[in-house]
């Protein structure tokens, strides 16, 4: 009887799910700013779980070959680039970078996708189309500047926008010298310019020229960051470092080091520049109204 009890007890332990603990190395492209915001959100959401951050810092301050962890999380492009360059054995989850940047770094490093995944900064095309419909319901013709970084995404966006009853037009701009010419060709035939993350086009030296030219044509710009909206875009839809940090923590709690395929951000924020709306004589809903409508539509799908 006693032996039967022991066998049953052993079997119970074998069949019970094992709550496995895991250690994380968090590699930040820089200290402070959005990276600190991401780190705080990640660690707060991980509290009470079996996973914890055992070391955190910039690539220069972390010795990944010495510190033994189960998973590496990188925040920002430079953190991922340097982490992959060190040939660490642990799985890597990349965050706070656009899809195109992630894929280029992976290609340059020659790493296998199976051990590396990401949570992109880019909003999915269907969310962008939904945002445009609620922001500017009468503006059906959408323009997009394209470079070698983003040209391969155009057909996907075009199909998604067509399904949303929007017409997408693209114009190539692979060099700084071609930017104003490309805008001059694109803007007359569209109602709104949609900016998506593209380091060849939307870099600091070009932003003012893009905004001034768009304003000259009386075409609003819809952008991908709060800073862009503050600089003069009509509006922006983006995911904050806190939102990405929370999503990263939830993914780890659910999957651990068995990383799923790269994914878009789940959560998002909206910013509207009222001064630009007034200057362009546009009546647009407030941020809360748009976000509430978008979330309600997502729930209905």
Order of alpha helices (4+ residues) and beta strands (2+ residues): alpha-beta-alpha-beta-beta-alpha-beta-alpha-beta-alpha-beta-alpha-beta-alpha-beta-alpha-beta-alpha-beta-alpha-beta-alpha-alpha
